[in-house]
Amino acid sequence: MDIGLKGRKAIVSAASRGLGRACAFSLASEGVDVTIVARHREALEATAAEIRAATGVKVTTVAADVNTADGRNAILAGCPEADILVCNPGVRQVPGDFRGWERDEWLRWWDDHFFSAMDLIRRVTPGMCERRFGRVVSISVSFVKFPQVGFAHSHAARLGLSGAIASIVRELIPHNVTVNSVCPGLFDTEALHTNWHAHAKRLNTTYEAIKEDRLKGCPAGRLADPKECGDLVAYLCSAQAGFITGQNIVNDGGVYQGLF
């Protein structure tokens, strides 16, 4: 199926590895010119070379931290007329004890998981509205639907972002601009394995025990390939998905048991 994205321009943050990399690959495979962002130049350029070789699209690299004002300015300078924005915070979720977090720690997570995305959305959507096409996808986490112990800082900010998105979508959809969140579960990424190692240390158990427990709770019985997230994001950015907006779409192999 031709999803109507050839020649479009996309920004994908935290795209040198993991889910961001998968999103950039999936969009590029549909003919989208991608501006990929990451903090570390070497890994970023390696990913860019792989995307160019595999797809032939134009790939622009911006070595910047999306969670800083200077970083966001550099990103928008690299792609000033984006048709697609994939907001991926690129911050690894490390579990902790909320009783030890002071105000600055809470604000850091709000900066990283809420304000960085909203600032980019605020700045790209006016142009999208003028051009009558825009797709914004926020990479969240399935746990926003059922928060887990140890991640109060992350969940609070991500839920705040979901609420803000729900508040703005009706202003944008008349201009063919949609904003959705994808909420992935257990994807086979470096970030996931780092998280499991941290959880094991915190609970005084082993990585293998954490992995067994997590997979036991997943009806699919496996980790997902990051491409399964990338392709979902590409569809949400498609011409055919213009009627889908304001949604938190869980992609977790059946872990979440709620209806809504």
Backbone as CSV, one residue per row, in Angstrom:
resi,resn,N_x,N_y,N_z,CA_x,CA_y,CA_z,C_x,C_y,C_z
1,MET,0.839,-1.190,0.000,0.000,0.000,0.000,0.874,1.240,0.000
2,ASP,0.593,2.172,-0.876,1.272,3.459,-0.893,0.618,4.331,0.176
3,ILE,1.390,4.734,1.182,0.790,5.492,2.287,0.943,7.003,2.115
4,GLY,1.341,7.428,0.921,1.270,8.840,0.573,2.289,9.738,1.238
5,LEU,3.488,9.210,1.504,4.488,10.010,2.208,5.721,10.351,1.378
6,LYS,5.786,9.893,0.162,6.981,10.145,-0.652,7.225,11.649,-0.797
7,GLY,8.466,12.050,-0.511,8.830,13.453,-0.621,8.555,14.285,0.611
8,ARG,7.896,13.722,1.607,7.674,14.445,2.854,8.985,14.565,3.632
9,LYS,8.971,15.457,4.621,10.155,15.691,5.447,9.801,15.403,6.899
10,ALA,10.677,14.652,7.575,10.402,14.265,8.959,11.579,14.578,9.868
11,ILE,11.260,14.927,11.095,12.240,15.022,12.186,11.995,13.842,13.113
12,VAL,13.047,13.111,13.436,12.948,12.004,14.391,14.041,12.195,15.433
13,SER,13.654,12.357,16.676,14.644,12.566,17.732,15.056,11.245,18.368
14,ALA,16.214,11.274,19.014,16.809,10.068,19.622,16.808,8.923,18.621
15,ALA,17.323,9.198,17.419,17.154,8.281,16.285,18.386,7.460,15.948
16,SER,19.416,7.529,16.751,20.619,6.764,16.406,20.489,5.294,16.761
17,ARG,19.545,4.967,17.641,19.369,3.577,18.065,17.943,3.358,18.569
18,GLY,17.630,2.120,18.858,16.355,1.797,19.490,15.138,2.158,18.671
19,LEU,14.087,2.607,19.352,12.820,2.882,18.689,12.911,4.089,17.760
20,GLY,13.692,5.086,18.122,13.858,6.236,17.237,14.487,5.835,15.914
21,ARG,15.501,5.002,15.972,16.152,4.496,14.759,15.146,3.733,13.901
22,ALA,14.339,2.896,14.532,13.344,2.116,13.801,12.319,3.023,13.130
23,CYS,11.894,4.088,13.816,10.941,5.026,13.229,11.548,5.711,12.012
24,ALA,12.810,6.132,12.123,13.472,6.797,10.997,13.576,5.857,9.803
25,PHE,13.933,4.595,10.050,14.036,3.614,8.970,12.688,3.392,8.301
26,SER,11.639,3.237,9.088,10.316,2.971,8.512,9.827,4.138,7.674
27,LEU,10.037,5.352,8.156,9.634,6.527,7.380,10.454,6.649,6.101
28,ALA,11.757,6.442,6.212,12.628,6.517,5.034,12.243,5.469,4.002
29,SER,11.828,4.303,4.474,11.418,3.235,3.557,10.177,3.623,2.755
30,GLU,9.418,4.597,3.257,8.232,5.094,2.556,8.543,6.330,1.715
31,GLY,9.834,6.646,1.569,10.219,7.769,0.727,10.303,9.102,1.423
32,VAL,10.313,9.102,2.750,10.388,10.345,3.519,11.853,10.740,3.711
33,ASP,12.176,12.003,3.439,13.494,12.538,3.774,13.521,12.791,5.277
34,VAL,14.508,12.242,5.961,14.501,12.291,7.415,15.653,13.133,7.950
35,THR,15.334,13.910,8.957,16.337,14.597,9.768,16.401,13.851,11.081
36,ILE,17.516,13.188,11.320,17.628,12.365,12.523,18.516,13.071,13.547
37,VAL,18.128,12.915,14.792,18.748,13.660,15.878,19.229,12.704,16.953
38,ALA,20.397,12.958,17.485,20.911,12.240,18.644,22.053,13.050,19.223
39,ARG,22.429,12.728,20.429,23.494,13.484,21.090,24.879,13.078,20.611
40,HIS,25.048,11.818,20.261,26.381,11.307,19.955,26.578,11.203,18.450
41,ARG,27.480,12.005,17.933,27.693,12.147,16.498,28.051,10.825,15.823
42,GLU,28.937,10.045,16.403,29.424,8.837,15.731,28.290,7.851,15.458
43,ALA,27.496,7.566,16.483,26.376,6.636,16.310,25.335,7.206,15.347
44,LEU,25.129,8.512,15.398,24.163,9.170,14.526,24.568,9.039,13.064
45,GLU,25.831,9.301,12.765,26.298,9.224,11.386,26.263,7.788,10.866
46,ALA,26.542,6.832,11.736,26.474,5.427,11.322,25.046,5.051,10.931
47,THR,24.076,5.481,11.731,22.672,5.215,11.407,22.269,5.905,10.113
48,ALA,22.711,7.147,9.940,22.390,7.885,8.717,22.918,7.160,7.488
49,ALA,24.132,6.651,7.569,24.718,5.934,6.433,23.916,4.680,6.110
50,GLU,23.444,3.985,7.132,22.648,2.772,6.915,21.309,3.114,6.250
51,ILE,20.682,4.187,6.693,19.394,4.578,6.108,19.573,4.984,4.653
52,ARG,20.606,5.761,4.367,20.856,6.177,2.975,21.083,4.963,2.084
53,ALA,21.905,4.038,2.564,22.225,2.860,1.755,20.995,1.996,1.512
54,ALA,20.116,1.910,2.509,18.951,1.024,2.403,17.801,1.639,1.616
55,THR,17.678,2.973,1.640,16.474,3.599,1.093,16.738,4.625,-0.002
56,GLY,17.901,5.235,-0.008,18.214,6.250,-1.005,17.620,7.619,-0.737
57,VAL,16.972,7.813,0.404,16.392,9.125,0.699,17.458,10.070,1.231
58,LYS,17.109,11.345,1.296,18.001,12.335,1.885,17.933,12.211,3.401
59,VAL,19.105,12.101,4.027,19.181,12.004,5.485,20.048,13.148,5.999
60,THR,19.477,13.965,6.854,20.198,15.067,7.489,20.439,14.693,8.945
61,THR,21.627,14.942,9.436,21.940,14.621,10.824,22.097,15.900,11.640
62,VAL,21.573,15.860,12.851,21.739,16.965,13.794,22.187,16.358,15.121
63,ALA,23.443,16.583,15.459,23.959,16.095,16.734,23.602,17.116,17.809
64,ALA,22.560,16.819,18.571,22.054,17.777,19.551,21.254,17.048,20.610
65,ASP,21.062,17.708,21.731,20.236,17.174,22.812,18.861,17.824,22.716
66,VAL,17.862,17.029,22.373,16.507,17.553,22.186,15.952,18.154,23.471
67,ASN,16.529,17.804,24.594,16.026,18.290,25.872,16.632,19.623,26.296
68,THR,17.341,20.282,25.388,17.860,21.626,25.641,17.305,22.596,24.603
69,ALA,17.228,23.870,24.970,16.733,24.884,24.038,17.649,25.000,22.829
70,ASP,18.963,24.999,23.054,19.900,25.068,21.931,19.742,23.875,21.002
71,GLY,19.532,22.709,21.588,19.343,21.501,20.783,18.109,21.599,19.912
72,ARG,17.019,22.072,20.472,15.779,22.188,19.686,15.924,23.241,18.587
73,ASN,16.634,24.312,18.879,16.878,25.319,17.843,17.666,24.719,16.681
74,ALA,18.670,23.909,17.011,19.483,23.275,15.966,18.650,22.296,15.143
75,ILE,17.769,21.578,15.792,16.920,20.607,15.098,16.024,21.313,14.091
76,LEU,15.384,22.381,14.511,14.462,23.091,13.620,15.204,23.833,12.514
77,ALA,16.429,24.228,12.777,17.238,24.822,11.711,17.605,23.767,10.672
78,GLY,17.784,22.531,11.112,18.119,21.444,10.195,16.958,21.002,9.340
79,CYS,15.730,21.214,9.820,14.526,20.853,9.053,13.445,21.896,9.358
80,PRO,13.522,23.052,8.704,12.630,24.149,9.065,11.174,23.975,8.626
81,GLU,10.896,23.046,7.709,9.519,22.843,7.236,9.140,21.366,7.337
82,ALA,9.142,20.862,8.541,8.843,19.446,8.761,7.366,19.165,8.524
83,ASP,7.102,18.071,7.817,5.739,17.570,7.657,5.395,16.572,8.760
84,ILE,6.430,15.967,9.326,6.281,14.911,10.327,7.247,15.183,11.473
85,LEU,6.776,15.013,12.688,7.623,15.126,13.868,7.407,13.898,14.734
86,VAL,8.481,13.167,14.979,8.425,12.038,15.906,9.209,12.435,17.144
87,CYS,8.481,12.668,18.231,9.094,13.099,19.491,9.464,11.869,20.314
88,ASN,10.739,11.625,20.423,11.234,10.497,21.202,12.210,11.075,22.215
89,PRO,11.895,11.023,23.519,12.738,11.729,24.487,14.158,11.200,24.583
90,GLY,14.358,9.910,24.302,15.707,9.369,24.344,16.318,9.347,25.728
91,VAL,15.494,9.397,26.761,15.970,9.356,28.144,15.635,8.003,28.726
92,ARG,16.643,7.291,29.161,16.406,5.957,29.707,15.686,6.044,31.045
93,GLN,14.659,5.224,31.180,13.897,5.194,32.419,14.596,4.294,33.428
94,VAL,15.149,4.904,34.442,15.809,4.143,35.496,14.927,4.202,36.734
95,PRO,14.532,3.059,37.278,13.634,3.073,38.435,14.303,3.664,39.662
96,GLY,13.481,4.213,40.544,14.012,4.798,41.769,12.935,4.901,42.835
97,ASP,13.310,5.471,43.977,12.420,5.621,45.124,11.976,7.082,45.199
98,PHE,10.696,7.324,45.031,10.182,8.694,44.992,10.493,9.468,46.270
99,ARG,10.704,8.753,47.376,10.960,9.432,48.640,12.302,10.139,48.667
100,GLY,13.149,9.804,47.700,14.446,10.457,47.638,14.536,11.563,46.599
101,TRP,13.424,11.865,45.931,13.451,12.857,44.850,13.001,14.216,45.355
102,GLU,13.862,15.198,45.190,13.517,16.576,45.506,12.908,17.252,44.270
103,ARG,12.537,18.497,44.433,11.839,19.234,43.373,12.627,19.253,42.063
104,ASP,13.925,19.458,42.131,14.727,19.537,40.905,14.691,18.243,40.107
105,GLU,14.627,17.101,40.800,14.576,15.814,40.110,13.254,15.660,39.359
106,TRP,12.167,16.052,40.002,10.869,15.997,39.327,10.859,16.920,38.115
107,LEU,11.386,18.125,38.256,11.388,19.078,37.155,12.254,18.613,36.002
108,ARG,13.340,17.905,36.307,14.200,17.400,35.234,13.420,16.442,34.331
109,TRP,12.622,15.588,34.940,11.837,14.648,34.144,10.745,15.369,33.367
110,TRP,10.172,16.417,33.935,9.182,17.196,33.185,9.837,17.907,32.007
111,ASP,11.041,18.410,32.199,11.761,19.031,31.081,12.002,18.019,29.966
112,ASP,12.455,16.827,30.355,12.853,15.825,29.363,11.665,15.155,28.681
113,HIS,10.600,14.893,29.430,9.494,14.097,28.896,8.257,14.910,28.542
114,PHE,8.218,16.149,28.961,7.052,16.977,28.639,7.436,18.208,27.828
115,PHE,8.260,19.082,28.407,8.472,20.370,27.768,9.213,20.266,26.446
116,SER,10.175,19.368,26.339,10.928,19.264,25.078,9.993,18.924,23.920
117,ALA,9.075,17.976,24.155,8.121,17.604,23.103,7.150,18.736,22.812
118,MET,6.586,19.357,23.844,5.597,20.409,23.628,6.210,21.621,22.947
119,ASP,7.465,21.910,23.236,8.117,23.042,22.581,8.274,22.780,21.086
120,LEU,8.681,21.572,20.718,8.795,21.240,19.294,7.424,21.242,18.619
121,ILE,6.432,20.666,19.279,5.077,20.639,18.709,4.574,22.065,18.500
122,ARG,4.778,22.908,19.492,4.349,24.307,19.406,4.970,25.007,18.204
123,ARG,6.206,24.654,17.898,6.940,25.386,16.867,6.765,24.805,15.455
124,VAL,6.448,23.518,15.338,6.308,22.943,13.989,4.874,22.971,13.475
125,THR,3.897,22.958,14.365,2.522,22.810,13.886,1.968,24.029,13.140
126,PRO,2.380,25.269,13.433,1.859,26.367,12.607,2.178,26.197,11.120
127,GLY,3.398,25.796,10.802,3.756,25.561,9.402,3.001,24.388,8.811
128,MET,2.800,23.347,9.606,2.021,22.207,9.134,0.603,22.645,8.785
129,CYS,0.032,23.481,9.636,-1.329,23.952,9.379,-1.387,24.773,8.094
130,GLU,-0.405,25.607,7.877,-0.375,26.428,6.660,-0.287,25.557,5.407
131,ARG,0.497,24.463,5.506,0.692,23.584,4.344,-0.380,22.508,4.229
132,ARG,-1.283,22.469,5.217,-2.420,21.544,5.208,-2.001,20.083,5.293
133,PHE,-0.897,19.837,5.943,-0.514,18.449,6.228,0.477,18.453,7.385
134,GLY,0.201,17.608,8.362,1.131,17.462,9.472,0.809,16.221,10.283
135,ARG,1.865,15.536,10.696,1.700,14.363,11.544,2.722,14.449,12.682
136,VAL,2.230,14.386,13.899,3.093,14.383,15.076,2.822,13.099,15.846
137,VAL,3.886,12.384,16.169,3.765,11.168,16.972,4.734,11.272,18.144
138,SER,4.204,11.105,19.330,5.016,11.075,20.539,5.255,9.625,20.939
139,ILE,6.504,9.278,21.157,6.820,7.936,21.649,6.734,7.964,23.166
140,SER,5.747,7.293,23.702,5.527,7.260,25.142,5.910,5.865,25.657
141,VAL,5.089,5.296,26.499,5.344,3.961,27.047,3.999,3.377,27.472
142,SER,3.867,2.058,27.344,2.575,1.441,27.665,2.179,1.651,29.118
143,PHE,3.160,1.883,29.982,2.864,2.019,31.406,2.093,3.295,31.743
144,VAL,1.904,4.203,30.770,1.038,5.348,31.068,-0.394,4.881,31.304
145,LYS,-0.725,3.697,30.810,-2.059,3.137,31.019,-2.178,2.397,32.349
146,PHE,-1.052,1.932,32.857,-1.061,1.208,34.135,0.290,1.416,34.816
147,PRO,0.475,2.551,35.484,1.769,2.937,36.052,2.382,1.865,36.952
148,GLN,3.715,1.785,36.868,4.477,0.784,37.597,5.260,1.412,38.742
149,VAL,5.527,0.627,39.757,6.313,1.085,40.897,7.715,1.465,40.430
150,GLY,8.216,2.589,40.932,9.579,3.002,40.652,9.728,4.017,39.543
151,PHE,8.612,4.345,38.862,8.707,5.240,37.706,7.760,6.435,37.827
152,ALA,7.498,6.890,39.038,6.549,7.986,39.243,6.972,9.239,38.489
153,HIS,8.278,9.527,38.455,8.749,10.745,37.780,8.456,10.681,36.281
154,SER,8.761,9.548,35.655,8.516,9.382,34.229,7.030,9.365,33.914
155,HIS,6.262,8.596,34.683,4.836,8.471,34.407,4.124,9.815,34.542
156,ALA,4.491,10.592,35.549,3.830,11.880,35.760,4.012,12.787,34.554
157,ALA,5.238,12.879,34.062,5.514,13.761,32.926,4.875,13.241,31.644
158,ARG,4.931,11.935,31.434,4.342,11.363,30.217,2.819,11.517,30.214
159,LEU,2.203,11.330,31.372,0.760,11.530,31.449,0.411,13.002,31.230
160,GLY,1.268,13.891,31.719,1.061,15.314,31.459,1.107,15.615,29.972
161,LEU,2.040,14.986,29.266,2.141,15.190,27.818,0.901,14.653,27.116
162,SER,0.435,13.480,27.523,-0.780,12.924,26.921,-1.968,13.861,27.116
163,GLY,-2.061,14.463,28.303,-3.158,15.387,28.563,-3.057,16.641,27.719
164,ALA,-1.846,17.155,27.567,-1.657,18.352,26.755,-1.993,18.079,25.293
165,ILE,-1.558,16.923,24.797,-1.863,16.555,23.412,-3.371,16.463,23.202
166,ALA,-4.052,15.833,24.158,-5.511,15.696,24.033,-6.191,17.057,23.989
167,SER,-5.577,18.044,24.619,-6.164,19.377,24.674,-5.995,20.162,23.377
168,ILE,-4.961,19.852,22.589,-4.671,20.673,21.409,-5.147,20.073,20.086
169,VAL,-5.488,18.779,20.088,-5.736,18.121,18.800,-6.913,18.716,18.042
170,ARG,-7.918,19.194,18.753,-9.098,19.726,18.057,-8.813,21.051,17.364
171,GLU,-7.776,21.743,17.806,-7.377,22.974,17.131,-6.601,22.689,15.848
172,LEU,-6.017,21.502,15.758,-5.130,21.177,14.635,-5.794,20.334,13.552
173,ILE,-6.711,19.447,13.930,-7.272,18.510,12.963,-8.020,19.199,11.815
174,PRO,-8.626,20.377,11.983,-9.248,21.024,10.819,-8.249,21.371,9.715
175,HIS,-6.967,21.405,10.071,-5.910,21.727,9.108,-5.161,20.477,8.635
176,ASN,-5.751,19.300,8.874,-5.135,18.029,8.486,-3.811,17.795,9.215
177,VAL,-3.786,18.186,10.483,-2.620,17.960,11.346,-3.081,17.090,12.510
178,THR,-2.457,15.944,12.657,-2.825,15.012,13.721,-1.688,14.883,14.730
179,VAL,-2.058,14.555,15.960,-1.075,14.322,17.028,-1.517,13.093,17.794
180,ASN,-0.658,12.086,17.836,-0.954,10.842,18.549,0.250,10.397,19.357
181,SER,0.006,9.514,20.296,1.083,8.894,21.068,1.081,7.392,20.819
182,VAL,2.261,6.839,20.654,2.432,5.388,20.592,3.042,4.962,21.920
183,CYS,2.439,3.946,22.523,2.829,3.514,23.863,3.375,2.088,23.806
184,PRO,4.657,1.932,23.500,5.222,0.595,23.333,5.457,-0.116,24.661
185,GLY,5.431,-1.440,24.581,5.733,-2.274,25.737,7.147,-2.807,25.670
186,LEU,7.282,-4.129,25.664,8.595,-4.767,25.734,9.222,-4.890,24.352
187,PHE,10.015,-3.895,23.997,10.725,-3.910,22.725,12.196,-4.204,22.959
188,ASP,12.768,-4.956,22.046,14.141,-5.428,22.194,15.122,-4.296,21.879
189,THR,15.332,-3.435,22.868,16.232,-2.299,22.714,17.254,-2.282,23.842
190,GLU,18.314,-1.556,23.606,19.340,-1.398,24.635,18.759,-0.756,25.888
191,ALA,17.854,0.207,25.692,17.247,0.886,26.832,16.472,-0.080,27.718
192,LEU,15.759,-1.021,27.110,15.002,-1.999,27.894,15.927,-2.856,28.741
193,HIS,16.989,-3.346,28.140,17.898,-4.215,28.882,18.618,-3.446,29.995
194,THR,18.938,-2.182,29.749,19.529,-1.351,30.804,18.556,-1.195,31.960
195,ASN,17.283,-0.989,31.618,16.237,-0.862,32.632,16.135,-2.132,33.473
196,TRP,16.173,-3.276,32.830,16.067,-4.539,33.560,17.263,-4.762,34.479
197,HIS,18.435,-4.397,34.024,19.616,-4.511,34.896,19.468,-3.617,36.120
198,ALA,18.962,-2.378,35.919,18.764,-1.458,37.038,17.708,-1.987,38.003
199,HIS,16.627,-2.553,37.456,15.580,-3.130,38.299,16.133,-4.299,39.119
200,ALA,16.930,-5.120,38.497,17.501,-6.268,39.204,18.364,-5.810,40.381
201,LYS,19.157,-4.785,40.137,20.004,-4.264,41.204,19.169,-3.690,42.337
202,ARG,18.136,-2.949,41.984,17.277,-2.316,42.985,16.549,-3.356,43.823
203,LEU,16.140,-4.457,43.216,15.376,-5.484,43.916,16.246,-6.611,44.459
204,ASN,17.565,-6.453,44.293,18.519,-7.453,44.775,18.224,-8.839,44.186
205,THR,18.036,-8.857,42.871,17.811,-10.110,42.169,18.669,-10.119,40.912
206,THR,18.375,-11.007,39.971,19.201,-11.119,38.771,18.468,-10.572,37.548
207,TYR,19.242,-10.207,36.549,18.675,-9.766,35.272,17.805,-10.865,34.680
208,GLU,18.286,-12.103,34.746,17.548,-13.232,34.169,16.188,-13.395,34.849
209,ALA,16.147,-13.173,36.182,14.879,-13.299,36.901,13.900,-12.197,36.481
210,ILE,14.414,-10.992,36.299,13.566,-9.888,35.852,13.026,-10.180,34.455
211,LYS,13.895,-10.638,33.563,13.476,-10.937,32.192,12.402,-12.026,32.185
212,GLU,12.609,-13.078,32.934,11.625,-14.171,32.981,10.281,-13.665,33.489
213,ASP,10.329,-12.826,34.528,9.092,-12.298,35.097,8.352,-11.413,34.097
214,ARG,9.088,-10.561,33.387,8.447,-9.659,32.435,7.835,-10.428,31.259
215,LEU,8.555,-11.390,30.744,8.030,-12.153,29.608,6.854,-13.035,30.022
216,LYS,6.872,-13.478,31.269,5.754,-14.273,31.771,4.475,-13.440,31.785
217,GLY,4.624,-12.131,31.993,3.458,-11.258,32.031,3.029,-10.737,30.675
218,CYS,3.722,-11.153,29.628,3.389,-10.693,28.272,2.728,-11.827,27.501
219,PRO,1.434,-11.717,27.169,0.759,-12.796,26.455,1.446,-13.192,25.154
220,ALA,2.111,-12.254,24.493,2.811,-12.594,23.252,4.028,-13.482,23.512
221,GLY,4.530,-13.476,24.735,5.623,-14.357,25.116,6.962,-14.035,24.488
222,ARG,7.147,-12.794,24.042,8.398,-12.423,23.377,8.624,-10.928,23.478
223,LEU,9.839,-10.523,23.170,10.134,-9.113,22.971,9.762,-8.734,21.536
224,ALA,9.331,-7.507,21.355,8.968,-7.045,20.025,10.195,-6.505,19.295
225,ASP,10.180,-6.645,17.983,11.197,-6.046,17.126,10.919,-4.543,17.033
226,PRO,11.920,-3.678,17.212,11.678,-2.235,17.083,10.979,-1.838,15.792
227,LYS,11.165,-2.617,14.734,10.497,-2.313,13.462,8.976,-2.333,13.624
228,GLU,8.476,-3.125,14.555,7.036,-3.184,14.780,6.503,-1.866,15.334
229,CYS,7.359,-1.133,16.009,6.991,0.214,16.455,7.166,1.203,15.312
230,GLY,8.281,1.105,14.595,8.552,2.026,13.490,7.469,2.001,12.432
231,ASP,7.009,0.810,12.083,5.988,0.698,11.042,4.641,1.247,11.507
232,LEU,4.332,1.071,12.791,3.102,1.656,13.327,3.170,3.180,13.259
233,VAL,4.299,3.734,13.633,4.471,5.187,13.574,4.339,5.672,12.129
234,ALA,4.957,4.950,11.189,4.861,5.344,9.782,3.400,5.363,9.328
235,TYR,2.615,4.377,9.737,1.204,4.375,9.350,0.466,5.575,9.941
236,LEU,0.736,5.895,11.202,0.072,7.040,11.821,0.436,8.354,11.131
237,CYS,1.561,8.345,10.431,1.978,9.532,9.678,1.428,9.534,8.256
238,SER,0.730,8.501,7.873,0.308,8.324,6.484,-0.851,9.236,6.110
239,ALA,-1.068,9.336,4.797,-2.237,10.064,4.304,-3.527,9.399,4.773
240,GLN,-3.498,8.063,4.879,-4.702,7.316,5.254,-5.085,7.491,6.722
241,ALA,-4.161,7.981,7.546,-4.424,8.088,8.987,-4.870,9.482,9.397
242,GLY,-5.362,10.251,8.461,-5.741,11.627,8.749,-6.944,11.800,9.654
243,PHE,-7.643,10.708,9.981,-8.815,10.784,10.851,-8.509,10.272,12.251
244,ILE,-7.255,9.905,12.490,-6.839,9.382,13.796,-6.044,10.477,14.507
245,THR,-6.542,10.944,15.634,-5.813,11.974,16.359,-6.175,11.927,17.839
246,GLY,-5.244,12.372,18.668,-5.474,12.419,20.114,-5.490,11.069,20.795
247,GLN,-4.912,10.048,20.156,-4.968,8.686,20.685,-3.657,8.273,21.362
248,ASN,-3.786,7.438,22.377,-2.640,6.783,23.029,-2.713,5.306,22.646
249,ILE,-1.948,4.937,21.646,-2.067,3.606,21.051,-1.055,2.661,21.685
250,VAL,-1.571,1.693,22.418,-0.714,0.736,23.125,-0.257,-0.349,22.158
251,ASN,1.027,-0.638,22.199,1.639,-1.644,21.329,2.501,-2.531,22.224
252,ASP,1.842,-3.476,22.945,2.562,-4.171,24.008,2.332,-5.683,24.064
253,GLY,1.838,-6.270,22.987,1.686,-7.718,22.970,0.605,-8.255,23.872
254,GLY,-0.355,-7.406,24.249,-1.485,-7.866,25.057,-1.318,-7.725,26.550
255,VAL,-0.273,-7.017,27.006,-0.066,-6.864,28.444,-1.191,-6.051,29.084
256,TYR,-1.522,-4.917,28.455,-2.574,-4.064,29.017,-3.929,-4.718,28.787
257,GLN,-4.698,-4.863,29.871,-5.955,-5.587,29.793,-7.187,-4.693,29.791
258,GLY,-6.992,-3.383,29.822,-8.127,-2.473,29.846,-8.781,-2.335,28.483
259,LEU,-10.023,-1.857,28.493,-10.750,-1.629,27.252,-10.414,-0.278,26.636
260,PHE,-10.026,0.699,27.458,-9.813,2.060,26.965,-8.434,2.574,27.380
